[in-house]
């Protein structure tokens, strides 16, 4: 499987997916850490890919997504955005309903 097929498979198979630097337990950049914190507050499990361990994904995903930076949050196969967009969605109360709906969880 080439790297583009792998990325498409990851995006398709995971309703909530974060491409990030590091892991949720040990983020390797402040932007990734902020998005992980927001996702933890939502309380929905999410998949992640550590792009530092996957240099081919790190170089290919920005081309596929037409988004140059990391982290990248994908929900139901759609790029939501990076740290600034996720933080804006948190402030507006938009992140939790979106992610919970994608995960099949009712809004509390």
C-alpha atoms as an extended CHARMM CRD file, in Angstrom:
* protein
*
       108  EXT
         1         1  UNK       CA              0.0000000000        0.0000000000        0.0000000000  PROA      1               0.0000000000
         2         2  UNK       CA              1.4500000000        3.3490000000       -0.9510000000  PROA      2               0.0000000000
         3         3  UNK       CA              1.3720000000        6.2550000000        1.4760000000  PROA      3               0.0000000000
         4         4  UNK       CA             -1.5630000000        8.0340000000       -0.2000000000  PROA      4               0.0000000000
         5         5  UNK       CA             -3.6630000000        4.8620000000        0.0110000000  PROA      5               0.0000000000
         6         6  UNK       CA             -2.6400000000        4.4380000000        3.6550000000  PROA      6               0.0000000000
         7         7  UNK       CA             -3.6860000000        8.0000000000        4.5110000000  PROA      7               0.0000000000
         8         8  UNK       CA             -7.0240000000        7.5950000000        2.7340000000  PROA      8               0.0000000000
         9         9  UNK       CA             -7.5810000000        4.3140000000        4.5860000000  PROA      9               0.0000000000
        10        10  UNK       CA             -6.8010000000        5.9350000000        7.9550000000  PROA      10              0.0000000000
        11        11  UNK       CA             -9.1430000000        8.8490000000        7.2520000000  PROA      11              0.0000000000
        12        12  UNK       CA            -11.9250000000        6.5410000000        6.0620000000  PROA      12              0.0000000000
        13        13  UNK       CA            -11.6590000000        3.9940000000        8.8730000000  PROA      13              0.0000000000
        14        14  UNK       CA            -11.4890000000        6.4550000000       11.7910000000  PROA      14              0.0000000000
        15        15  UNK       CA            -14.4370000000        8.7500000000       12.4630000000  PROA      15              0.0000000000
        16        16  UNK       CA            -12.2510000000       11.0220000000       14.6030000000  PROA      16              0.0000000000
        17        17  UNK       CA             -8.5610000000       11.1340000000       13.6770000000  PROA      17              0.0000000000
        18        18  UNK       CA             -5.7740000000       13.4520000000       14.7480000000  PROA      18              0.0000000000
        19        19  UNK       CA             -2.5250000000       13.6860000000       12.8320000000  PROA      19              0.0000000000
        20        20  UNK       CA             -0.1410000000       15.1150000000       15.3900000000  PROA      20              0.0000000000
        21        21  UNK       CA              3.4390000000       15.4700000000       16.5350000000  PROA      21              0.0000000000
        22        22  UNK       CA              3.8930000000       12.8890000000       19.2800000000  PROA      22              0.0000000000
        23        23  UNK       CA              1.1540000000       10.9540000000       21.0380000000  PROA      23              0.0000000000
        24        24  UNK       CA             -1.8200000000       12.0580000000       23.1460000000  PROA      24              0.0000000000
        25        25  UNK       CA              0.1140000000       10.9200000000       26.2250000000  PROA      25              0.0000000000
        26        26  UNK       CA              3.2830000000       12.7540000000       25.1340000000  PROA      26              0.0000000000
        27        27  UNK       CA              2.6520000000       15.5080000000       22.5710000000  PROA      27              0.0000000000
        28        28  UNK       CA              5.8110000000       16.8060000000       20.9220000000  PROA      28              0.0000000000
        29        29  UNK       CA              4.6210000000       20.3510000000       20.1640000000  PROA      29              0.0000000000
        30        30  UNK       CA              2.4500000000       22.9140000000       21.8670000000  PROA      30              0.0000000000
        31        31  UNK       CA             -0.1460000000       22.9920000000       19.0800000000  PROA      31              0.0000000000
        32        32  UNK       CA             -0.6270000000       19.2250000000       19.2170000000  PROA      32              0.0000000000
        33        33  UNK       CA             -0.8480000000       19.4150000000       23.0210000000  PROA      33              0.0000000000
        34        34  UNK       CA             -3.6120000000       22.0420000000       22.8410000000  PROA      34              0.0000000000
        35        35  UNK       CA             -5.6900000000       19.9930000000       20.3970000000  PROA      35              0.0000000000
        36        36  UNK       CA             -5.2470000000       16.8440000000       22.4910000000  PROA      36              0.0000000000
        37        37  UNK       CA             -6.3780000000       18.7810000000       25.5690000000  PROA      37              0.0000000000
        38        38  UNK       CA             -9.4790000000       19.9690000000       23.7070000000  PROA      38              0.0000000000
        39        39  UNK       CA            -10.2490000000       16.4350000000       22.5410000000  PROA      39              0.0000000000
        40        40  UNK       CA             -9.8060000000       15.0240000000       26.0480000000  PROA      40              0.0000000000
        41        41  UNK       CA            -12.2340000000       17.6340000000       27.3680000000  PROA      41              0.0000000000
        42        42  UNK       CA            -14.7960000000       16.5090000000       24.7740000000  PROA      42              0.0000000000
        43        43  UNK       CA            -14.4180000000       13.0140000000       26.2100000000  PROA      43              0.0000000000
        44        44  UNK       CA            -14.6540000000       11.0380000000       22.9770000000  PROA      44              0.0000000000
        45        45  UNK       CA            -12.0100000000        8.4550000000       22.0870000000  PROA      45              0.0000000000
        46        46  UNK       CA            -10.0640000000        9.3850000000       18.9740000000  PROA      46              0.0000000000
        47        47  UNK       CA             -7.4700000000        7.7750000000       16.7740000000  PROA      47              0.0000000000
        48        48  UNK       CA             -4.1440000000        9.4450000000       16.1720000000  PROA      48              0.0000000000
        49        49  UNK       CA             -1.1060000000        9.1650000000       13.9450000000  PROA      49              0.0000000000
        50        50  UNK       CA              2.2760000000       10.3470000000       15.2040000000  PROA      50              0.0000000000
        51        51  UNK       CA              3.7010000000       12.0360000000       12.1160000000  PROA      51              0.0000000000
        52        52  UNK       CA              7.1590000000       12.1860000000       13.7150000000  PROA      52              0.0000000000
        53        53  UNK       CA              7.2920000000        8.3970000000       13.4170000000  PROA      53              0.0000000000
        54        54  UNK       CA              5.8300000000        8.4890000000        9.8960000000  PROA      54              0.0000000000
        55        55  UNK       CA              7.9020000000       10.8500000000        7.7290000000  PROA      55              0.0000000000
        56        56  UNK       CA              6.1440000000        9.7410000000        4.5410000000  PROA      56              0.0000000000
        57        57  UNK       CA              2.7450000000       10.6430000000        6.0110000000  PROA      57              0.0000000000
        58        58  UNK       CA              4.2060000000       13.9030000000        7.3130000000  PROA      58              0.0000000000
        59        59  UNK       CA              5.3230000000       14.8970000000        3.8300000000  PROA      59              0.0000000000
        60        60  UNK       CA              2.3270000000       13.5410000000        1.8740000000  PROA      60              0.0000000000
        61        61  UNK       CA             -0.6740000000       14.5190000000        4.0070000000  PROA      61              0.0000000000
        62        62  UNK       CA             -0.2870000000       18.2940000000        3.4910000000  PROA      62              0.0000000000
        63        63  UNK       CA             -0.5490000000       17.6990000000       -0.2660000000  PROA      63              0.0000000000
        64        64  UNK       CA             -3.6690000000       15.5220000000        0.0490000000  PROA      64              0.0000000000
        65        65  UNK       CA             -5.3100000000       17.8100000000        2.6130000000  PROA      65              0.0000000000
        66        66  UNK       CA             -4.1950000000       21.0730000000        1.0360000000  PROA      66              0.0000000000
        67        67  UNK       CA             -3.2960000000       22.0630000000        4.6060000000  PROA      67              0.0000000000
        68        68  UNK       CA              0.3980000000       22.6970000000        5.3130000000  PROA      68              0.0000000000
        69        69  UNK       CA              0.6560000000       22.3480000000        9.0850000000  PROA      69              0.0000000000
        70        70  UNK       CA              0.1170000000       19.9000000000       11.9320000000  PROA      70              0.0000000000
        71        71  UNK       CA             -1.8420000000       18.9330000000       13.9030000000  PROA      71              0.0000000000
        72        72  UNK       CA             -4.7310000000       18.1120000000       11.5950000000  PROA      72              0.0000000000
        73        73  UNK       CA             -8.0790000000       17.0040000000       12.9730000000  PROA      73              0.0000000000
        74        74  UNK       CA            -10.2560000000       14.9000000000       10.6620000000  PROA      74              0.0000000000
        75        75  UNK       CA            -13.8790000000       14.0450000000       11.4690000000  PROA      75              0.0000000000
        76        76  UNK       CA            -15.9080000000       11.6390000000        9.3290000000  PROA      76              0.0000000000
        77        77  UNK       CA            -13.3970000000       11.8960000000        6.4810000000  PROA      77              0.0000000000
        78        78  UNK       CA            -13.3650000000       15.6940000000        6.4370000000  PROA      78              0.0000000000
        79        79  UNK       CA            -10.4820000000       17.9330000000        7.4700000000  PROA      79              0.0000000000
        80        80  UNK       CA            -11.6540000000       20.1840000000       10.2800000000  PROA      80              0.0000000000
        81        81  UNK       CA             -8.3880000000       22.0740000000       10.5870000000  PROA      81              0.0000000000
        82        82  UNK       CA             -5.4490000000       22.7220000000       12.8330000000  PROA      82              0.0000000000
        83        83  UNK       CA             -4.9690000000       24.1150000000       16.3010000000  PROA      83              0.0000000000
        84        84  UNK       CA             -6.3770000000       27.6110000000       15.6810000000  PROA      84              0.0000000000
        85        85  UNK       CA             -9.5610000000       26.2990000000       14.0920000000  PROA      85              0.0000000000
        86        86  UNK       CA            -10.0650000000       23.6540000000       16.7900000000  PROA      86              0.0000000000
        87        87  UNK       CA             -9.5590000000       26.2430000000       19.5540000000  PROA      87              0.0000000000
        88        88  UNK       CA            -12.0110000000       28.5870000000       17.8260000000  PROA      88              0.0000000000
        89        89  UNK       CA            -14.5490000000       25.7510000000       17.6450000000  PROA      89              0.0000000000
        90        90  UNK       CA            -14.0530000000       25.0450000000       21.3660000000  PROA      90              0.0000000000
        91        91  UNK       CA            -14.7500000000       28.6950000000       22.2050000000  PROA      91              0.0000000000
        92        92  UNK       CA            -17.8950000000       28.6940000000       20.0670000000  PROA      92              0.0000000000
        93        93  UNK       CA            -19.1100000000       25.3880000000       21.5130000000  PROA      93              0.0000000000
        94        94  UNK       CA            -18.9200000000       23.6820000000       18.1070000000  PROA      94              0.0000000000
        95        95  UNK       CA            -16.2460000000       21.0160000000       18.6720000000  PROA      95              0.0000000000
        96        96  UNK       CA            -18.0190000000       18.7610000000       21.1960000000  PROA      96              0.0000000000
        97        97  UNK       CA            -21.2750000000       18.3400000000       19.2240000000  PROA      97              0.0000000000
        98        98  UNK       CA            -19.3740000000       17.6360000000       16.0010000000  PROA      98              0.0000000000
        99        99  UNK       CA            -17.0420000000       15.0590000000       17.5180000000  PROA      99              0.0000000000
       100       100  UNK       CA            -19.7430000000       13.4040000000       19.6320000000  PROA      100             0.0000000000
       101       101  UNK       CA            -22.0230000000       13.0470000000       16.6230000000  PROA      101             0.0000000000
       102       102  UNK       CA            -19.1820000000       11.5000000000       14.6060000000  PROA      102             0.0000000000
       103       103  UNK       CA            -18.5130000000        9.0420000000       17.4210000000  PROA      103             0.0000000000
       104       104  UNK       CA            -22.2100000000        8.1800000000       17.7380000000  PROA      104             0.0000000000
       105       105  UNK       CA            -22.5170000000        9.6520000000       21.2120000000  PROA      105             0.0000000000
       106       106  UNK       CA            -25.5260000000       11.7070000000       22.2480000000  PROA      106             0.0000000000
       107       107  UNK       CA            -25.0120000000       15.2800000000       23.2960000000  PROA      107             0.0000000000
       108       108  UNK       CA            -25.0050000000       15.5030000000       27.0970000000  PROA      108             0.0000000000
